[in-house]
Amino acid sequence: MSGLRIGGGGLATQRGLKRPQRVKAGEAPLVLNAFVLSPTKFADLLNVGDPTKKADLESRNVLFMEDGASAYLKKLFQVLV
């Protein structure tokens, strides 16, 4: 396996979302979150190699399963809470 190549908008959504309707007074706005849980080791990615880029990917909700369930699940739930 050659690894995963990051770039060219491969992590972008393919379609835009429907324009949200106005939020009524006292109603919480709708929030959508999406995550990529990657079984690929960070070191095996192509064109990505330093820890700064790993942090960048994690800030875009790309989490690496190699870090262990307790680590990536903690990061996932920190975003959701």
Number of C-alpha atoms within 10 A of each C-alpha: 4 7 13 15 12 13 11 7 8 9 13 10 9 8 6 7 7 6 6 8 8 8 10 8 7 6 8 8 12 8 6 6 8 11 11 15 15 13 11 14 13 22 13 14 14 13 13 17 12 10 11 10 13 17 13 11 18 17 12 14 18 19 24 21 18 14 13 9 11 9 13 18 15 11 15 19 9 9 10 11 5
